[in-house]
Amino acid sequence: MIALYAFLMSGMAPVPIPPQLASEPPAGSDVAECVVDNDLWEVRKLLDTVPGSQAEARAARGVLVYYGGCSDNRIAIGNLAWRERAEIAYAALQNRLGKGAVDTASPPPRARWALLSTDGNQRLVAVRQFGDCVVDLAPAKALRLIQSPAGSRDEAATIDALRPSLDDCLAPRQNFTVKRGDLRLILAEPLYHMLSK
């Protein structure tokens, strides 16, 4: 978790995808956009690491300089939590999408980054695996969700279209409850990796 001079609260929503998903944009997106705008190279280094690894901790130091500056000039130290990394991945994905058309019909093979964990947090590994699975099964629909305006009918229709993939990606007897904004965050990094190859 990032420790800030004025403490930043972060966390993860409990991980059925119920039909009544709450609508809200990913929290912290302004700060993450600022980080991406200031140093995309450092962001790419961070997103090329395995979550929870020493390499992530080293790469996070470069990103934290901007994270603090983009967050009312608070001093950011420590490690990135799941949410901060996901928000940065979401902003990096939006940056990539702003550069032109993308091909989701024939996505390149990606490293199975989601299956790896060096921090021992199996709950976060399950969330990463879930996002990676959804993107693997329905890349175009996952991308359409990211591109749809938050709270729109298009967003609701896309989530309905994604529902079979969401259900297929849940392990037996596994139940996730996610807000729409968090679903976007869960899908952001696997989509980023798919489109960055």
C-alpha positions in Angstrom: 0.0 0.0 0.0 1.2 3.5 -0.6 1.8 5.5 2.5 1.2 9.2 1.8 2.0 12.1 3.9 -1.8 12.6 4.1 -2.7 8.9 4.2 -4.1 7.6 0.9 -6.9 5.1 1.4 -6.9 2.3 -1.0 -8.2 -1.2 -1.2 -10.1 -3.7 -3.2 -13.7 -4.3 -3.4 -14.7 -7.8 -2.3 -13.8 -10.1 -5.0 -22.0 -13.4 -8.5 -21.3 -10.6 -10.8 -24.8 -9.3 -10.0 -26.9 -7.6 -12.7 -27.1 -4.5 -10.6 -23.4 -3.5 -10.7 -23.0 -0.1 -9.3 -21.9 2.5 -11.9 -18.9 4.6 -11.2 -15.6 5.5 -13.0 -12.5 4.0 -11.6 -11.4 5.9 -8.5 -8.1 7.7 -8.7 -8.1 7.9 -12.4 -7.1 11.6 -12.4 -4.0 10.9 -10.4 -3.1 7.8 -12.6 -3.7 9.8 -15.8 -1.3 12.5 -14.5 1.3 9.8 -13.7 1.0 8.4 -17.2 1.1 11.8 -18.8 4.3 12.7 -16.9 6.3 9.5 -17.4 5.0 6.8 -19.6 8.4 5.1 -19.8 8.4 4.6 -16.0 4.8 3.3 -16.2 5.8 0.8 -18.9 8.7 -0.4 -16.7 6.2 -0.9 -13.8 3.6 -2.7 -15.9 6.3 -5.1 -17.2 6.9 -6.4 -13.7 5.2 -9.2 -11.8 2.9 -7.8 -9.2 4.5 -8.2 -5.7 8.0 -8.8 -7.0 11.2 -7.0 -6.1 11.3 -5.7 -9.7 7.9 -4.1 -9.1 9.1 -2.5 -6.0 12.1 -1.0 -7.8 10.0 0.2 -10.8 7.4 1.6 -8.4 10.0 4.0 -7.0 10.1 5.8 -10.3 6.3 6.0 -10.5 5.8 7.1 -6.9 7.7 10.3 -7.6 4.9 11.3 -10.0 2.2 9.7 -8.0 2.9 12.0 -5.1 3.2 15.1 -7.3 0.0 14.2 -9.0 -1.8 13.8 -5.7 -1.7 17.3 -4.3 2.1 17.2 -3.9 1.9 14.6 -1.1 5.0 12.5 -0.5 4.4 9.0 -1.8 6.6 6.2 -0.4 6.3 2.4 -0.1 4.8 0.0 -2.5 1.8 0.2 -4.9 -1.3 -1.5 -3.8 -3.5 -3.5 -6.3 -5.8 -0.5 -6.8 -3.0 2.0 -7.6 -1.3 -0.4 -10.1 -4.7 -1.1 -11.7 -5.5 2.6 -12.0 -2.1 3.2 -13.6 -2.7 0.3 -16.0 -6.2 1.7 -16.8 -4.7 5.2 -17.6 -1.9 3.6 -19.7 -4.5 1.6 -21.6 -6.5 4.8 -22.3 -3.3 6.4 -23.5 -2.7 3.5 -25.8 -6.2 3.6 -27.1 -5.9 7.3 -27.9 -3.1 6.5 -30.4 -5.3 4.8 -32.9 -7.0 1.6 -33.9 -6.3 -1.7 -32.1 -6.7 -5.3 -33.2 -8.6 -7.5 -30.9 -9.5 -10.0 -33.6 -6.1 -11.7 -33.6 -4.5 -10.7 -30.2 -0.8 -11.7 -29.8 0.1 -14.3 -27.2 0.8 -12.7 -23.9 2.9 -13.8 -20.9 0.9 -15.3 -18.2 1.8 -12.5 -15.8 -1.6 -13.0 -14.0 -0.6 -16.5 -12.8 2.5 -15.3 -11.0 2.7 -14.1 -7.5 5.7 -13.4 -5.4 3.8 -11.7 -2.6 1.8 -14.8 -1.5 -1.6 -13.0 -1.9 -3.7 -15.6 -3.5 -6.8 -13.4 -3.5 -5.1 -10.9 -5.7 -3.8 -13.7 -7.9 -7.4 -14.9 -8.3 -8.5 -11.4 -9.3 -5.6 -11.1 -11.9 -6.4 -14.6 -13.2 -10.1 -13.6 -13.5 -9.3 -10.5 -15.5 -6.8 -12.3 -17.7 -9.4 -15.1 -18.4 -12.1 -12.6 -19.4 -9.8 -10.7 -21.8 -8.6 -14.0 -23.2 -12.2 -15.2 -23.9 -13.7 -11.9 -25.1 -11.0 -9.4 -25.9 -13.3 -7.2 -28.1 -16.1 -7.1 -25.5 -13.6 -6.3 -22.7 -12.2 -3.5 -24.8 -15.7 -2.2 -25.6 -16.4 -2.0 -21.9 -13.3 0.0 -21.3 -14.3 2.4 -24.2 -17.9 2.7 -23.1 -18.9 5.8 -21.0 -19.3 5.0 -17.4 -23.0 4.6 -16.4 -24.2 4.5 -20.1 -26.5 2.1 -21.7 -23.6 0.9 -23.8 -21.7 0.0 -20.6 -24.7 -2.0 -19.3 -25.2 -3.7 -22.7 -21.5 -4.6 -22.8 -21.5 -6.1 -19.3 -24.5 -8.2 -20.3 -22.6 -9.3 -23.4 -19.6 -10.1 -21.2 -21.7 -12.0 -18.6 -21.0 -15.5 -20.2 -17.3 -14.9 -20.1 -17.5 -13.4 -16.6 -19.3 -16.6 -15.5 -16.9 -18.9 -17.3 -13.9 -17.3 -15.6 -15.1 -17.9 -12.1 -13.6 -20.9 -10.5 -16.1 -23.5 -9.1 -17.8 -22.1 -5.9 -16.0 -18.8 -6.4 -18.1 -15.6 -6.1 -17.0 -12.1 -6.9 -18.9 -9.0 -6.2 -17.5 -6.0 -8.1 -18.5 -2.5 -8.9 -18.5 -1.5 -12.6 -15.5 0.7 -12.1 -13.6 -2.1 -10.4 -14.4 -4.4 -13.3 -12.8 -1.9 -15.6 -9.7 -1.9 -13.4 -9.6 -5.7 -13.3 -9.7 -5.9 -17.2 -7.3 -2.9 -17.7 -3.9 -4.6 -17.2 -4.6 -7.7 -19.2 -5.9 -5.5 -22.0 -2.9 -3.3 -21.7 -0.6 -6.3 -22.0 -2.5 -7.6 -25.0 -2.4 -4.4 -26.9 1.2 -3.5 -26.0 2.8 -6.5 -27.7 
